[in-house]
Amino acid sequence: MLIAHLSDTHLGATQYGIDAREEDFYKAFREAIDVIIKEHVDLVIHSGDIFDTPRPSGTAIVRLLDQLRRLDEHNIRFLFILG
């Protein structure tokens, strides 16, 4: 069984007052999912800070769900803890 570990993706984050940084976080997460799919990982464990805030924006939630759907299409399980 091949397991991937992710952490501190901080989806929805904006840094330095630059909204474009938010897209950078989504892009990095999408690229990680690309590699996970390419490498035929069986299970992804995300160990915290999936979102940047306890109350993520709708955009951040949708972006996460988009990537979770991709994993589901490849029968890759995704486990995460909040915090």
HELIX and SHEET records of a PDB file:
HELIX    1   1 ALA A   20  LYS A   38  1                                  19    
HELIX    2   2 GLY A   58  GLU A   73  1                                  16    
SHEET    1   A 3 ILE A   3  LEU A   6  0                                        
SHEET    2   A 3 LEU A  43  HIS A  46  1                                        
SHEET    3   A 3 ARG A  77  PHE A  80  1                                        
END                                                                             
